[in-house]
Amino acid sequence: MTFREEIDTLATRMQLTVVYVLDEPPTGWSGERGWVTRELLERRLPAARGNAEYFVCGPAGMIRAVE
């Protein structure tokens, strides 16, 4: 995961929740798996999400799909 250490550091300094989603996770991974889908976003984003900012990192194809 590119920049994981930096992102985790930011999460300790800011009001930031980080959710890693891995298409091919290693053995023992307990986080989200697969693709960032509408269902995943609905499950993970807060109900009152209107004015919040969201950042997505990943390959260009994934970014386009999430947008």
N, C-alpha and C positions, 0 to 999 in steps of 0.2 A: 504494500500500500504506500503509494508515493506521499511523502510529507506527513506520515502518520504521527511521528514524534512532535513535529511542529503544531499540528492540528490539536493533538492531545494537550500540549502546553497551553495553547490558546483557550481551550475549554476550561482549564483551571483558573484562568485570569479573567474570563468574561462569563456572562450569562449565556452559555453556549452549550447546546446539546448536540453531540456528534453521533450519527448512526452510520456505521459501516455496513455496506451491502456487498457481499462477495458472490460472484457468479460461480466460482470454483473454490470454495473455502477449503482450508486444510483440515485434516482430521482433528476433531475436538472443538471446532469452531462453534460457538453458541450464539453468534449474532445472526443478523438477517442474511438470507441466502437468495440467490437468483438475480432478478432484475428489479429496478425501481419501477414499480407499477402504481397505478391509481390506488389499488387496494393497499399496498404498502404505505403509500403516502397518507391515505385516510386513517390507517391504523396508527401511524407514528406521529402525525402532525396534531397539534392541539386543536380543540373545537373552535376556539376564538383565534383564528390564524390570519385574519384579514390584513393587519398592518405589519406583520412580522416580516423579517428578511430571511431568505433562504439561500444557501450556497450549495451548489452541486459540483463535485469534482469527479472527473473520470474521462474515459475516451469520448471522442467527438460524437460517435454514434449514440452513446448512452445519453449524453447531454441533450442531443436533439430529441430523443425519445421522451425524456423527462419534461422538456419544455412543452 
